[in-house]
Amino acid sequence: MVKIGTTKTAKALQQLRSFLLAIAMSLTATVGAQEAMPASLDDQAALFTRCSGMRTAIGVQKKHIAFGQSVPTEDAVRRAVTSRLRSARLFNDQEADLLLHVQVHVVGSAFSIDVELKKRVTDELYSDELYSDLYFLATSWETSSTGAHGNSSSYIISSLGGALDHFIDEYLRVNEKDC
């Protein structure tokens, strides 16, 4: 004998799976369309560095985490980021003018990933003159994503890998002549 509550739960789970599959398919189509487009002038200005290496800043924030919930550690995120950058020959932990800032937020069963390229900004009056000797790093390019992790820190790391691949693809495309 089937209980009514069990049937409703199974139907709700099936609808949720269908909804998540539709989102995944639309994201795949969007990413595929982005890969085919040439870099815009904004992306060229935001990402052009003559293929300089970059250092990283990593952060993992957790809120409303249930006991036993699987959440990636800052060390696991750092390894994923530096591994991808080293593979592309873009990692340089001594670089002062270029920073890849990666932030992972986990709130309950949801997560978000932010990847930002920060470049040096000065207050130049002319090419060789400065108003002051001050400079700072400002975000020139960014991407972010959100999702549900299903209590799987490896899924979050995998999603981070996708965001990093997107950044590296765009960065190498803009800096192709110098890389």
C-alpha positions in Angstrom: 0.0 0.0 0.0 1.4 3.4 -1.0 0.9 6.3 1.4 -0.3 9.7 0.0 2.5 11.6 1.7 5.1 9.3 0.1 3.7 9.8 -3.4 3.7 13.6 -2.9 7.3 13.5 -1.7 8.4 11.4 -4.6 6.6 13.7 -7.1 8.1 16.8 -5.4 11.6 15.2 -5.7 11.1 14.4 -9.4 10.0 18.0 -10.1 13.0 19.3 -8.2 15.3 17.0 -10.3 13.7 18.2 -13.5 14.0 21.8 -12.5 17.7 21.4 -11.6 18.3 19.6 -14.9 16.7 22.4 -16.8 18.9 25.0 -15.0 22.0 22.9 -15.7 21.1 22.6 -19.4 20.5 26.3 -19.7 23.8 27.1 -18.0 25.6 24.8 -20.3 24.1 26.5 -23.3 25.0 29.9 -21.9 28.7 28.9 -21.3 28.9 27.4 -24.8 27.6 30.6 -26.3 30.1 32.7 -24.2 33.0 30.5 -25.4 32.2 31.2 -29.0 32.1 35.0 -28.6 35.3 37.1 -29.2 36.5 39.1 -26.2 34.8 42.5 -25.9 36.7 45.7 -25.5 35.6 45.8 -21.9 37.1 42.3 -21.3 40.2 43.2 -23.2 40.8 46.2 -20.9 39.8 44.2 -17.8 42.0 41.2 -18.5 44.9 42.5 -20.5 48.2 42.2 -18.5 50.7 41.0 -21.0 50.2 37.5 -19.6 51.5 38.4 -16.1 51.4 35.8 -13.4 49.2 36.5 -10.4 49.1 35.8 -6.7 45.9 34.6 -5.0 43.7 35.5 -2.0 41.3 32.8 -0.9 38.4 32.9 1.4 35.8 30.4 2.6 32.9 31.6 4.6 30.4 29.2 6.2 27.0 30.0 7.9 24.2 27.8 9.1 26.2 24.6 8.6 24.6 21.4 9.9 26.6 19.0 12.0 28.4 16.6 9.7 27.8 18.7 6.6 30.6 18.5 4.0 32.1 21.9 3.3 35.4 22.5 1.5 38.3 23.8 3.6 40.2 26.9 2.7 43.2 24.7 2.0 41.2 22.6 -0.5 40.0 25.7 -2.3 43.6 27.1 -2.3 44.9 23.9 -3.9 42.2 23.9 -6.6 43.0 27.5 -7.5 46.8 27.3 -7.5 46.7 24.0 -9.3 44.6 25.5 -12.2 46.8 28.7 -12.3 50.0 26.7 -12.3 48.7 24.5 -15.1 48.1 27.6 -17.2 51.5 29.1 -16.1 49.8 32.0 -14.5 50.6 31.5 -10.8 53.2 33.9 -9.2 52.9 34.3 -5.5 55.3 37.2 -5.5 53.3 39.4 -7.9 52.2 42.7 -6.3 50.2 44.2 -9.1 47.9 41.4 -10.0 45.6 39.3 -7.7 43.1 36.6 -8.3 40.6 36.8 -5.4 38.4 33.7 -4.9 35.7 33.6 -2.3 33.5 30.6 -1.5 30.4 31.1 0.6 28.4 28.2 2.0 25.1 28.9 3.7 23.2 25.8 4.7 22.6 23.7 1.5 23.5 26.6 -0.9 26.8 28.0 -2.1 28.2 30.8 -4.1 31.6 31.3 -5.8 33.1 34.7 -6.6 36.3 35.0 -8.8 37.7 38.5 -9.2 40.8 39.7 -11.0 42.2 42.7 -9.2 44.7 45.0 -11.0 46.9 47.8 -9.8 45.3 51.3 -10.1 47.3 54.5 -9.8 46.3 58.2 -9.9 48.3 59.1 -13.0 48.1 62.6 -14.4 50.2 61.9 -17.4 52.1 58.7 -18.4 55.1 59.6 -16.2 53.6 61.9 -13.6 51.5 60.9 -10.6 49.3 63.0 -8.3 50.7 60.9 -5.4 52.6 57.7 -4.8 49.5 55.9 -3.8 48.1 52.8 -5.6 45.6 50.1 -4.8 44.1 47.0 -6.3 40.7 47.3 -7.9 38.5 44.6 -9.4 38.7 44.7 -13.2 36.9 41.4 -14.1 34.7 39.1 -12.1 32.4 36.1 -12.4 30.1 34.5 -9.9 27.8 31.5 -9.6 25.4 30.0 -7.1 23.9 26.6 -6.5 22.9 23.9 -4.1 25.7 21.5 -3.1 23.8 18.4 -1.9 26.1 18.1 1.1 29.1 17.5 -1.3 32.2 19.6 -0.9 33.6 18.0 -4.0 30.7 19.4 -6.0 31.6 22.9 -4.8 35.2 22.4 -5.7 34.1 21.1 -9.1 31.9 24.2 -9.6 34.9 26.3 -8.6 37.0 24.5 -11.2 34.4 25.5 -13.9 34.6 29.2 -12.8 38.4 29.1 -12.8 38.4 27.5 -16.3 36.1 30.3 -17.5 38.5 32.9 -16.1 41.6 31.2 -17.5 40.0 30.8 -21.0 39.1 34.5 -21.1 42.4 35.6 -19.7 44.5 33.6 -22.1 42.3 34.7 -25.1 42.8 38.4 -24.3 46.6 37.9 -23.6 47.1 35.4 -26.4 49.9 37.3 -28.1 52.0 37.6 -24.9 51.3 34.1 -23.5 
